[in-house]
Amino acid sequence: MKCIVGLGNPGNRYRFTRHNIGFLAIEFLIDKLKAKHFEGNSLYECYQTSFAEESLLFVMPQTYMNNSGIAVREIFQKYELAAADFLIVYDDFQIPFGTLRLRPKGSDGGHNGLSSIIYQLENDLVPRLRIGVGGKTGSTEHTHESMADYVLSRFDTDEEKLLPQLLNHTHDACVSWIETGIQKTMNHYNRNFFTSTNAE
């Protein structure tokens, strides 16, 4: 069994903000792979399907971003999964819009949702897929307050037009992770899909 977790904040107020692109990615996957609602509670909404002879769970924590790890720990324990069975999908305002970066492990990079997951699992060996949401409208002031305001803002008009393509690339990267593993997926998908320059 593998579990793909999209990070975001519950509620319509946050749905189309940059910080919620993890939720949008999961909703896209649920639709494309025809996953069915499997379980829901105060901690998470969970959908299930089978793909490539693999049982898949798609999870959206309902705990708000800063406590995402509580929901992930619950899934981790309930289904007796290993850290490597997870793929955490979330936003990164420090890389350009349209960029995907998959990594098998590492620090939280300042992302509160991933920080909570690493803390709750007591393990940083958790595969993660960062989706770049940095754009032209980003604040030049790199204060905590300005960055918080930015990630809770909506995409601009040009980005909204490209968003379906970005979600489709994210879907393809997740499917590749399921089918071929993390290394091959990194080699193919760690780049910006809207420029000719590959991501680092």
CORSULHU-V132749 format. One record per pair of residues at least 6 apart in sequence whose ideal C-beta (glycine too) atoms are under 7 Angstrom apart, sorted by sequence separation. I is the first residue (numbers start at 1). GAP is how many residues later the second one is. If there is no record, write none. Layout:
i=[I:I]
gap=[GAP:GAP]
//
This chain:
i=[8:14:40:50:75:95:108:118:192:39:49:61:63:108:139:191:192:38:48:63:118:139:155:176:177:191:38:48:62:117:176:190:9:37:38:61:108:8:9:36:46:47:61:139:8:35:36:59:138:173:176:35:36:46:176:8:35:114:7:8:34:44:45:6:33:44:59:173:6:30:44:45:107:33:43:44:57:106:6:43:105:137:6:42:43:105:136:90:105:135:4:35:90:104:90:135:169:4:103:88:43:44:102:166:30:43:29:88:100:101:43:44:100:26:162:99:26:98:95:97:96:97:23:95:97:83:88:92:96:97:92:95:131:83:86:87:88:89:90:91:92:93:94:84:86:92:93:83:87:89:91:83:84:129:68:72:76:93:19:66:65:69:73:65:68:69:72:73:67:68:72:66:69:70:69:2:4:8:10:69:1:2:3:4:5:6:7:10:93:9:127:1:3:5:9:8:93:7:93:91:7:97:26:25:98:5:22:22:98:22:100:21:100:102:3:19:18:100:18:1:3:104:1:102:5:7:89:3:7:2:3:4:5:6:7:102:1:5:102:4:87:102:102:100:101:87:100:100:99:98:98:96:98:101:99:95:7:25:21:21:18:54:52:51:52:19:18:19:17:17:18:17:17:18:16:28:32:25:29:24:28:25:29:4:2]
gap=[6:6:6:6:6:6:6:6:6:7:7:7:7:7:7:7:7:8:8:8:8:8:8:8:8:8:9:9:9:9:9:9:10:10:10:10:10:11:11:11:11:11:11:11:12:12:12:12:12:12:12:13:13:13:13:14:14:14:15:15:15:15:15:16:16:16:16:16:17:17:17:17:17:18:18:18:18:18:19:19:19:19:20:20:20:20:20:21:21:21:22:23:23:23:24:24:24:25:25:26:27:27:27:27:28:28:29:29:29:29:31:31:31:32:32:33:34:34:35:35:36:36:37:37:37:38:38:38:38:38:39:39:39:40:40:40:40:40:40:40:40:40:40:41:41:41:41:42:42:42:42:43:43:44:45:45:45:45:46:46:47:47:47:48:48:48:48:48:49:49:49:50:50:50:51:52:52:52:52:52:54:54:54:54:54:54:54:54:54:55:55:56:56:56:56:57:57:58:58:60:61:62:63:64:64:67:67:68:68:69:69:70:70:71:72:72:73:73:75:78:78:78:80:80:81:81:81:82:82:83:83:83:83:83:83:83:84:84:84:85:87:87:88:89:89:90:90:91:93:94:95:96:96:98:100:104:106:106:110:112:115:124:126:127:127:132:133:133:134:135:135:136:137:137:138:139:139:142:142:143:143:145:145:170:176]
//
